Amino acid sequence: MTYPEFRGQALAEVAGVLAASDPQRALRMVSEAEQAATNGSLFSRALVLVSVVKVAAGLDPEAADQMAQQIDDQTAQEEALIAVARAFAGSNLVRAEQIARSITRPDGRAQALSEVADEVGLPAANHLLAPAFALGSWLPPLWAMAKHHPQEADRIARTLYPDDRR
């Protein structure tokens, strides 16, 4: 391929497909994608690294966290950290919450806390959703709440958006 960022993106996508059936090969492809990303522009490098981190998070959350910390673009780093926090949620809730709370932009932190809550389920989700609602947009925590507390999410939605067709 002529453009290294396209090669990196393609390798990251293929690694994501292979992750479940051949994790060792997927890890090798993640490493190749990361190498390919170093030759592109800062923006394309950030996009490739986000894809790499998302795949790596499912295979090795610690390594994915280290990769996410190396992303220079704040928006891209935030997206990567959200994926890492979600990946840690199943095995290390304390670490997942720590990563989610490390995100500086309030909407990003709310998104991360909501995704961790969505992953862990009840009762742990409850203490994550309250700060998520307080931080930013209500949409991410409302989605997580709909999964775990559908009646409450419906009640909130009806309160915020009443049916005016009467």
C-alpha positions, 0 to 999 in steps of 0.5 A: 500500500502506498499510504502508511496510514491506510496500511495501519488502518487496514491492519488494525481492522483485520486484527479486530476481526482476528482477535476472537479466533487468533489472538496471537496473530491479532496482537502481531497485526496490532503491533504492525499497525502501530508501526505503520502509523508512525509514518503518517501525519499526526492526524492519521497516526491518531486515527490508526492508534485509536483503532489499534487501541480498540483492538488491543483493549480486548486482548491486552488492556494494560498494553492498550492503556499504554498505547492510549497514553501515547496519542497526542490528539486529545479527542483521539486519546479520549476515544481510546481511553473510553475503549480501554476503560470499557475493556477493564470493566469486566476484570478490574472495575477500580482500574476502569473507573480510574481511567474513566475519571482521568478523562478531562473533558466532562462529556468524555468522562460522562461517556466513559463512566456510562460505558463502564456502567453499561459493561458492568451492570447492576449494582455497580452501574448505579454509582457510575451513572450518577456522576455521568448524569452530572458531568455532561450530556445525558444521552450516554448515561441514559443509554446505559440506564435504559439497559439496566433500568428501562422503566426509569429511563422511560420515565425520565424520557417522558418527563423531558420530552412529554407527548404533546399530541393530546 
